[in-house]
Amino acid sequence: MDKEKVVSMCQSQMQDIATRLGKNISYEAKATLIQARSTALLALAIATQDSKEG
């Protein structure tokens, strides 16, 4: 998978998570979404770093 597609997917995922976090959901669900957002941010950082180096 190319890096541009990974970046696009991560950004889309983070937008979806932000939308869901704005809704009235349980604390457990919010914690899970925050973990997912952190993972997406990490993947985005790695893809961005790789594209700058490569």
C-alpha positions as CSV (number, residue, x, y, z in Angstrom):
1,M,0.0,0.0,0.0
2,D,1.4,3.4,-0.9
3,K,2.1,6.0,1.7
4,E,-0.4,8.6,0.2
5,K,-3.2,6.1,0.6
6,V,-2.2,5.3,4.2
7,V,-2.1,9.1,5.0
8,S,-5.6,9.5,3.4
9,M,-7.0,6.5,5.3
10,C,-5.6,7.8,8.7
11,Q,-7.0,11.2,8.2
12,S,-10.4,9.8,7.3
13,Q,-10.3,7.5,10.3
14,M,-9.4,10.4,12.6
15,Q,-12.3,12.5,11.3
16,D,-14.7,9.6,11.8
17,I,-13.5,9.1,15.4
18,A,-13.8,12.8,16.1
19,T,-17.4,12.7,14.9
20,R,-18.2,9.6,17.1
21,L,-16.5,11.2,20.1
22,G,-18.9,14.1,19.8
23,K,-21.9,11.9,20.4
24,N,-23.4,10.8,23.7
25,I,-21.6,7.5,24.3
26,S,-20.3,5.6,27.3
27,Y,-16.9,6.4,28.8
28,E,-15.7,2.9,27.8
29,A,-16.6,3.6,24.2
30,K,-14.9,7.0,24.3
31,A,-11.8,5.4,25.8
32,T,-11.7,2.8,22.9
33,L,-12.2,5.6,20.3
34,I,-9.3,7.6,21.9
35,Q,-7.1,4.6,21.7
36,A,-8.1,4.1,18.0
37,R,-7.3,7.8,17.4
38,S,-3.9,7.4,18.9
39,T,-3.2,4.4,16.7
40,A,-4.3,6.3,13.6
41,L,-2.1,9.3,14.6
42,L,0.9,7.0,15.1
43,A,0.3,5.4,11.7
44,L,0.0,8.8,10.1
45,A,3.3,10.0,11.8
46,I,5.1,6.9,10.6
47,A,3.8,7.2,7.0
48,T,4.6,10.9,6.9
49,Q,8.1,10.3,8.3
50,D,8.8,7.5,5.8
51,S,7.7,9.7,2.9
52,K,10.0,12.5,4.0
53,E,12.9,10.1,4.3
54,G,12.2,8.2,1.1
